[in-house]
Amino acid sequence: MAEITRDINYTTENELVIGVDAKTSNVLPTTATAYKRGDVVVVDGATNVATHPETATGYHAIVAQDVSAEQATSHAASGIEIPVYVGGEFNAFECSVNGTKLDKAGRLLARAYATNAGLSLTLKLPAGIEDK
């Protein structure tokens, strides 16, 4: 009997999610505010509205998909929420604040914040990658 083997490689453009148990929720966007996949956001406990923090601390969630400022305005006016990650393991190199990828200091800050705040979000450095 002949044996058939096949090598399969899996790659993605944006390897933001690196764990298998990512948990999502939905939040209302802020009017006229663009969101990028990987942005850390603060979620207001009273209104469920997501805003960008000034630094990589104080966040509660990570944006799951790109949303333009125009889309955010339309969604906010209609009460349509956008998806965010609230739990799981994420690639720290793919996280950002207001569309700007975190630098080394920002990655350290964001990772320490998640640990110290007891978030269900874990920002990790992919195995074998040195943080420079």
C-alpha positions in Angstrom: 0.0 0.0 0.0 1.4 3.4 -1.0 2.0 6.0 1.7 0.9 9.5 1.0 2.5 12.4 3.0 1.9 16.1 2.7 3.5 19.0 4.4 1.1 21.7 5.4 2.3 25.2 6.3 -0.1 27.7 7.9 0.6 31.4 7.8 -1.5 34.5 8.4 -0.8 38.2 7.6 -1.4 39.2 11.2 -0.7 36.6 13.9 -2.4 38.6 16.6 -4.0 35.6 18.3 -1.4 33.0 19.3 -3.5 30.9 21.7 -6.4 28.6 21.0 -8.9 30.0 23.6 -9.4 33.6 22.5 -12.6 35.0 24.0 -14.5 37.8 22.4 -17.1 40.4 23.4 -18.6 43.5 21.8 -18.3 47.2 22.6 -19.6 50.4 21.1 -17.1 52.4 19.2 -16.4 56.1 19.9 -17.7 58.4 17.1 -15.1 59.5 14.6 -12.5 57.2 15.9 -10.6 54.6 13.9 -9.6 51.3 15.4 -6.9 48.9 14.1 -6.9 45.2 14.8 -4.6 44.8 17.8 -5.3 48.1 19.4 -5.7 47.9 23.1 -8.8 49.8 24.3 -10.4 51.0 27.5 -14.0 50.0 27.9 -16.2 52.3 30.0 -18.1 50.2 32.6 -21.2 52.4 32.4 -21.6 52.9 28.7 -19.6 49.9 27.1 -17.9 52.5 24.8 -14.3 51.7 23.8 -11.7 54.5 23.7 -7.9 54.4 23.1 -5.7 54.8 26.2 -2.8 57.3 26.1 -0.3 54.5 26.9 -0.3 50.7 26.9 -1.9 50.6 30.4 -5.4 50.7 31.7 -6.8 48.7 28.8 -9.5 46.1 29.1 -9.7 44.6 25.6 -8.0 44.2 22.2 -9.7 45.2 19.0 -10.5 42.2 16.7 -10.9 44.0 13.4 -10.1 47.3 11.6 -12.9 49.9 11.9 -12.6 53.2 10.0 -13.6 56.5 11.7 -16.6 56.6 9.3 -17.7 53.1 10.2 -17.3 53.9 13.9 -19.5 57.0 13.6 -22.2 55.0 11.7 -22.0 52.2 14.2 -22.1 54.5 17.2 -25.2 56.3 15.8 -27.0 53.0 15.2 -25.9 51.3 18.4 -23.9 48.6 16.5 -21.1 47.2 18.5 -17.6 46.1 17.3 -15.8 42.8 18.3 -13.0 42.8 20.8 -10.9 40.2 22.5 -11.3 40.0 26.2 -9.4 36.8 26.9 -6.7 34.6 25.5 -3.0 34.7 24.4 -1.9 37.4 22.0 1.3 38.3 20.2 2.7 41.4 21.9 4.4 42.5 18.6 1.0 42.8 17.0 -0.6 45.0 19.7 -0.9 48.7 19.3 -2.1 51.9 20.9 -4.3 53.9 18.5 -2.9 52.1 15.4 0.8 52.5 16.4 2.5 49.2 17.2 4.0 49.0 20.6 7.8 49.5 20.9 9.8 47.4 23.3 9.0 49.7 26.3 5.3 49.7 25.4 5.3 45.9 25.1 6.9 45.6 28.5 4.4 48.0 29.9 1.4 46.3 28.3 2.5 42.8 29.4 3.1 44.0 33.0 -0.2 45.8 33.1 -2.1 42.7 32.0 -0.4 40.5 34.6 -0.7 43.0 37.5 -4.4 43.9 36.7 -5.3 40.2 36.5 -6.7 40.5 33.0 -7.6 37.3 31.1 -5.6 38.8 28.2 -2.0 37.5 28.0 0.4 39.4 25.8 3.3 37.1 24.9 6.4 37.2 22.9 6.3 34.4 20.3 8.6 31.5 21.1 12.2 32.0 20.0 11.7 35.7 19.2 14.0 38.1 21.0 12.5 41.4 22.0 14.8 44.1 20.7 
